[in-house]
Amino acid sequence: MGRSFPVRDALLLRGSVSDGIQSHRINGSKPVSSQAGSTAHSMPIALWPVSLIAQSFLAAAGGMVIGFIPEGILSRLYHNTGLEPFAPAIAVTALLLGYFFSHRVFHGCAARWTWSIGVLWLAFGIFDESKFWSASWSPEKTYWQYALANFFGPSSKCGGSECLAEVLFTMPFVASVMYSVGAYLRARREEKQVN
């Protein structure tokens, strides 16, 4: 009589969400929080960097992989313009990923900070490029003009380097910023729903 059956208990296990905390009830008993003693979006501080890296990877890789085909189709509309290095289709894809999926990775705790990884990556790219620049071969007169042309210029200005800096550094930067914006918009919407 007092014996418990795993299959029956699994069928009786009902999940409910109250105040953003996942709770479970078995046989109508009091809810047991799956995050005992914590708030809905808290996590151990040691996992925050892991969350930031995971969110940043989702932003850059997800935005670039999923947005690659739309970017290829739409890029002819803004080819050789100032908009081209910012890869608008990839940026919109990253924004949508941030809005719809960031909360699913570690409860979205570091999603609004992915822009910081993008900025650091872009800064590294600009610094790394500066080691090889020389006025003797560069079409631009200063290093900053060269960096601007290769990281943020249209195809006609970065063609000498095949615009590789835009693909390796600028696009992940833009994707991380737009992912953060999407995560921020999602968090604002959830805050408004709670209030």
C-alpha positions, 0 to 999 in steps of 0.5 A: 500500500505504501509502495511507490511505483516509478511509472505511476509517480512519473505520470503523476508528476506535473510541472507548473511555473509560478514566479518563474521558478519551476516547481513540481507537485506529486499527488497534490502535495506542496510544490518543490522548487527545482532551484531550492532557495534561489530566485528564478534567474540566479546561478552560481557565480562560477558558472557565469563565465561559462554562460557568457561563453556559451551565449557568445558562441550561440550569437556569433556561430548561430547568427553567422551559420543560420544567417549565411543563406539570407545574407547571400541572397540579400547582399546584392541589395547593399553590395559595395555600400557602407552597410555591407560589412555589418551583414544585415541579414546575419545581424537580424538573425542574431537579434532573433536568436537573442530574443527567442533562444537566449533565455534557454541557455543558462536562463539567459543570465549572461545573454545581455553581455555577449556584446562585450565578447564581440568588442574584445574580439574586434579589438583583438582583430584590430590590434593583430592587424596593426602588427603587419601594417606598413605604409610602404605597401598600404593604399591607405595613408595611416593605420587607422584608415587601413583598419577602417577600410578592412574592418568596416569598409565596402568591398571596393576598399577591403578587396586587397585583403579579400575582406577577411577581417570583416568575416572573422571580426566584424560579423561576429562583433555585430552578431554579438551586439545584436544578440545582446539587444535581442536578449535585452528586449526579451528581458524587458518584455518579461519584466513588463509581463511580471509587473 
